[in-house]
């Protein structure tokens, strides 16, 4: 009886100490988002002619992978929540998109008026521009077209999942293939971009361009591809590097004219980069201070993305480095945006207003 009791006790200890399948925060993807947020600032605020430093020129070489990657990652991280069709989860997703979309439009509108009045600048501050900004995400905060497309794609996904249920993945794959037709036949450029007014055509073109990227992210999340790749890190790394360089050097899939974010070419390169960064050994980060530091420096990519162009325009009034589009100016813009987001989260971190900053 005593031996039996010891055996049962030993089994209880083994069962309670058995490693649990706990999902590890992927620091690699967080770092990738932070790097891309900086490169977005660089793209809109840096003139390569202002420096001869090869390290800076090489590091900031624009490959236009940041925005496509943001689309892929956005739907990768939300695939499970969208599939659930739970009203509370979906409402939270839409709040994360609408709060910065409307909030920054109104805040920047008022700030533009203040700067025009006090510093005699010529920033857009009419109600006509406010209307365009709220409808199209294009006006005086042009980068909010990204949120406009995300909102439209989120609603499209919710509708597709609600109607087709078990056949959702098949329907999305059909939509993905069909989305390339107007791009590669030239129909999108000839019949939308050239014929419609500037703001309308730009957003419609961006929307079509975002479809394959969002569906790609959704499929990666649906099959938990990135989680599965953690078992084959070396093979994934080697294969991703090979595919990236083949597509980059030989341009097997050519991009279409006008739109920077279109094309199978960019989609494949973004997937490769995402796979490579996802291999970061997140499970090795056991020091809580290092973990907090990494999360802290990668926590405000959304806010930096939404703010950087208005902050650039305001800084031009005071700083020659920003006005002359130097690399120092890029760093200053990024740090100011980061600081605003950091303070904003400290003040509003427990309210829905936090979505303005993260």
N, C-alpha and C positions, 0 to 999 in steps of 0.2 A: 504493500500500500504506500509505503514511504517512497519507494523507488518510482512508483507510478506518479505520485505527486510531483517529484523532482522533474520527471520527464515532461509533464504538463506545463510546469513552471518554465522550464527551459524553452519549450515551444512558444510560450507567450512572449518571452524575451526576444526570441528570434523574429517573431511576427511584428513586434512593436518597433524593432530596430531595422527592419527591412527598408531599404531605400525607397522613397516614394517618387512617383513620376511627376516631379514638380517642373513646371515650365520655366525655363531660364530666360531672363530679360536679355534680348540680343543687343549687346553694346555695339557690335559691328555696324548694324543697320542704323543705330542712333548716331554713331560717328559719321557714317556716310551722309545722313541727312544734314548734319551740321556743316560738313564740308561743302555740300551742294548749296546750302543756304548762303555760305560765303561766296561761292562762285556765281550765284545769281546777282549778288551785290556787285561783284567784279564785272559781270557782263553789262550792267547798266551804268557803271560809274568809273570805268577804267579805260584810259587811252594807252595802248602799248608803246606809243611813240614817246611817252613821258619817261621811259626808263630803258637802259641798255643792260640791265641786270638779267642775265640768262636764267638764273634760278626763278626769279619772279615771272619772267615771260613763259618759262616752261610750266610752272605750277599753275599759272592762270590761263593757260591755253584753252580757249573755249571749244568744247566739243558738244555743247548743247544737250548734255545728258541729264542735267539737273531736273528740269521740269518733267520730262517723260518719266524719270525715276520716281518723282513725287507722286505722279498719277498711279504708277504700278504699286508703290508701297502703300498708298492710301487705301486701295481696294484689297490689297493683300491682308492688311491688318483688320479690315472690316468685313471680310467675306463671311465669317461665321456669324457675326451679329446681323448681317443683312438676311442670311438664310433663315435665321430664327423667326423673322417677321414679328418679333415682339414689339408692340407699340412703344413701350418705354425706351427700348434700345434704339429704335429707329428715330424717335423724337430727339434723343440725345445726340445722335449723329447729325440730324438736320440743324439742331441748335449750334453744334460745333462749327457748322458751315455758315449759317445765316447770321450769327452774332458778329463775327468779324466782317462779313460781307456788308452788312448794313451799318454796323458800328463804326468801322474805319471810314466808310463813305461819309458819314455825318461828321465825325471828328475832324477829318482832313478838310472837309468843306468849310467848317468854321475856322480852322487854323489858317487855311489859305486866305480867307477874308481878312483875318487879323494881320497876316503878313503883308497883304496888299495895302492895307490901310496904314500900317506903321512903317513899313520899309519900302513902300512904293514899288513892290514887285508886281509881276504880271501873271500870277498863278491863276488857274481856272477857278472861278468862284461864282459862276452864274447858276441860277436854278435850272437852266437848260442842261448844263454839264452835270448837275446833281441828278437830274432825271435819267440822263444817259448812263451815269455811273450805277444807279440802282437797277436799271433795266438790263444793261449789257455787261456791267462790270468793267466798262471802259469809259474813261472821262479824265479825271485828274488823279485817279489811283489805278493806272492801266493794268497792273499785275493782278488785280482782282478778277480778271477774266478767268483765271485759274479756278477760283471759287465758284464762279458762274458755271463753268463746265462741270465741276465736281457736284454741284447741286443738281444739275440736269441729269448727269449720269447716275447719281444716287436714286433719283426718282424713277429713271428708266429701269434700273436694277430691281427696285422694289416692285414695280409694276410687272416686270417679267417674271420674277419669282412668285408673285401672288397668282398670276394667271396660269403659268405653266408648271409650277411646283416641281415634280420629279423630272421634268424635261428641261429644266432651266438651263443646265450646262449645254445641252445640245442647241437650244435656241440662241444662247449667247455666242456659241462658236459660229453659228450661221451669221449672226450680226457682225461678228469680228471680220469674217471673210468679206461680207457685203460692204463693210465700211471702207475697205481698201479700193473698191471699184471706183467711186467718185474721185479718189485721190490719183490713182494711177492711169485712169483714162483721160485725166485733165478736165473732167466735168466740173469738179469742185472749183478749180481755179477760173475757168472760163465763164461759168454760169452763176457762180455765187460771189466770188471775190471781186470780179470786175464789174458786175452789174449792180450790186447792192451798195447802199451808203457805207462809208468807212467803218463805223462802229459795228453795224450789223454783220457785214461780211467777215470781219475779223473774228468775231465771237463764233459765228456759224462754222467758219473754217477750223478754228481751234477745237470746237466741239467734235467735228468729224475726226480730227486728228487724235483726240483723246480717247475715242471709243476703243480701238485695239489695245491701248495701253492699260485702260481700266479693266478690260476683260482679261488681259494677261495677268494682272495682279490678282483678280478674283480667282482665276483658275489655279494660280500658285498657292493661294490660301486654301482653296477648296480641297486640294489634294495634299496639303501640308508639305509641299515640295521642299521648302527650305529646312524644315525639321528633319525630313528624311535624308537630306544631303549631309547632315552632320555626321552620319555614319561613314561617309566616303569623302572625307575632307581633301585628301591629297588628289584623288581622281577628279573631284569637282574643281579644284583649283587649277590643275593642269588643263583640263578640258575647257574651262571657262576662258583661260588665257589664250588658248589656241583659237577658239571660235572668235573671240573678240578681235584678235589680230588679223585673222583671215578676213572677217567682215570689214575691218578698218582699212587694211592695206589694199585689198583687191576690190572693195566696193561691190560685192556680189549683188546686193540689193540697193539700187540707186534711190535716192530721195527725190520726191517731186519738187517742182519749183515753187517758190514763194514761201511755203510754210516750213519753218525750222523744225517743228515737232512731229512731222509726219514720217511715215516710212517704216518698213519692216527692218531696215538697216539699224535705225536708232533703237527700235524695240529689242532687237537681239543684243545689241551692245549694252543696253541698260540692264537686261536680265543677267548678263555675264558679270557686270560690275556688282550688282546686288548679290549674286551668288558668292562672289569673292569676299565681299565685306561681311556676309552672313557667317563666314567661317571663323570669324574672330572668336578666340577661346573664352567666351563669356563665362563659362563654368569655372574658369580659373580665377575670376574676380571674387575673392573671398573677403578681402579687406573692406569693411563697411565705409571707411572714409574715401577710399579710391572709388568705390561704387557710387557714393553720393556725388563725388567730384565729376565723374564721367556723365552721370545723369544730369547734373547741374549745367555743364557746358554744352549739352546737346538737347536741352529741354525747350528751347524757344525758337526752333527753326521756322515754325509757322509765323510767329510774330515778326521775325526779321524779314521774312519773305513779304509780308503784307506792308511793312513800314518803309522799306529801304528807299524807294523812289521819292516819296514825300520828304523823308529826312534828308536825302541828297539835295533836293531843291531848296530846303530851308538852310542847309549848311552852306550852300553857295553864296549866301548873303554875307557870311562871316568868315569863311575859310577858303583861302586861295588853293589849298591842296585838293579840296573837293571840286572847286570851280575848274581847276586845270586837269581834273580827272587823273590824278596821280594814284599810285598804289597806296601811299599813306592815306589819301582821302578815302579809299575803299575801306581800309582798316578802321578809320574813324567812324564812318557811316555804320559799319557792322557793330562796333562797340557801343555806339549811341543807341542803336536799335535793340541790342542785347540788354543794355542797362534799363531802357524803358520797359521791356518785357519783364525783366527781373523785378523791378519795383512794382509793376502792375500785378504780378503774381503774388507778391508779398501783401499787397493791399486787398486784391479781389480774388485770391486763390481759393476761397471757399464759396464763391458765388459763380453763377454762369458767365459773368463778365470775364472770367479767366480765359475763356476761349479766344479773346482778342489777342492773347499773348503767347499761346502755345500751339 
